[in-house]
Amino acid sequence: MTTQQTFEVTTRGRGTYEVTAEVERIVRASGLATGLCHVFLHHTSASLLLCENADPTVRHDLETFMSRLVPDGDPRYRHDLEGPDDMPAHVRSVLTGNHLSIPVTKGRCALGTWQGIYLWEHRTQAHRRRLTVTLLG
């Protein structure tokens, strides 16, 4: 069995947006009992995370770390067509990735107890982000 579905997330700007429930809904609706769930983000200035979902300070601390590692407006970056967060958003995306593979067991994503699936928006302005979920099994 192979099936695929796309959905969109509207962000309010930089930050993390949990998409676990939507991915789980797609898995349940597919009827897949055992297999693989692949989530792909169609953008180069946002990324996907499999992250702690019980304490939001974890994601806050990740943002704090990333802002030190890849600051907006760094004069070393030449690519700034869309503003001072343009190139930093691309660097953040490359460092963190745009896809996840999650096992499906008994019709559900086999996530750990404290794991959630997040879209991490790296731009400071709001965007519409497209994700594709592909199920194999």
N, C-alpha and C positions, 0 to 999 in steps of 0.2 A: 504494500500500500504506500502510495505517495500522495500527499495533498499539500496545498499551499494556500496561504491567505495573507493579505496585506492589510495593515491598519495604520492609522495616523495618530500622532500625539501632538497636541499644541502646547508648546512651552511658553512660559512667561519670561524667559531669559535664563541666564546661567543658574544651574542647579541640577538636582537629581529628581527624576520623575519615575515613580514605580509603575512598571507595566506587567508585573507578575500576574495579576488577575486576568488581564486580557489574553496573555499567552496561555494561561491555564484554561480559560474559556475555549480558546481555539483547539487546544489538545482534547479537552472533554468532548467537544462537538464533533471531532473527527472520528471518534470511536476507536482510535488506536490504543491498543492495550500495552504493547511493548515495542519500543523502538527508540528513535532519536528525534528530538525537537531542535531545529536549527533556527536561530533568530538572527536576522541580518538587518543592519541599519543602512539606509541608502544615502548617507551624508558623510562629508569629510570634516565637519566642524562640530560633531557631537559623537558620543560613543556609547557603548553598552557595558554595563557592570553586573557581575554577580557579586552581591555585597550583603553585609550585615543588614537585617531589616528590623531589628528590635530597638536599636538605639540610633536615632538620627544624628547624634553627634559624630558617629563614625564617618558619615558622608560629609558632614561639615568639616571634619578634620582632613579628609581627603582633599576637599576644595582648598583649604588653607595651605596644605602641602603643595598642591598643584600651582597655586597662585605664586608661591615663592619660586618654584622650579621653572615655571613658564609665565613670567609676568606680562600683562598687557602693556603695549606701547614700548616694548624693548627696542631701542634704536638699532640693534643688530639685524632686525628683521626688515627686509625690503618689501615683502608682500603685505601691503596694508590698504588694498583697494577698498575694503569695506569697513575700515576703521582700525583702531589700535588693538582690538581683540581678534582681528582676522587671522593673522599667522599664528598667534598663540592657540587659537581654537584648533587649527590644523595640527599643530604639534601635540596638543593634548589628545586629540583623536588618535594619532599614530601611536602614541605611548600607551593608550588604554584599549584600543581595538573597536571594531565595528560589528562583531558577530560573537555569538555564544552557541555552544552545543550542550544540550541538557538531555540526559536519558529520560525516557518515558517508561514508567513502571506502573502496572495496574491502572492504566488510563490517566495517569497524572505525571506532571513533571517531578522527577525524583530529586527535589531540592533538599538541602540540609535544613535542619530545624530553624536556623536563623538566617537563611539565605533568601534574598529577593532579587528580582530582575529589574534593573534600572536603566533608563535612558539618562545619560549625563550630557546635558546641554552645556556647551562650552562658549557659546556666544552670549553677549550681554542683552541682546534684544530677543523678543519673542520670535519663534519659528514654528512651522509645521514640519514635523519629522515623520518620514515613512519607514515602517518596519515590515519585513516579510518573514513570516513563520513558515518553515518547511518541515513537514513531518514525514519520516521514513520508518517503515516497519513492516 
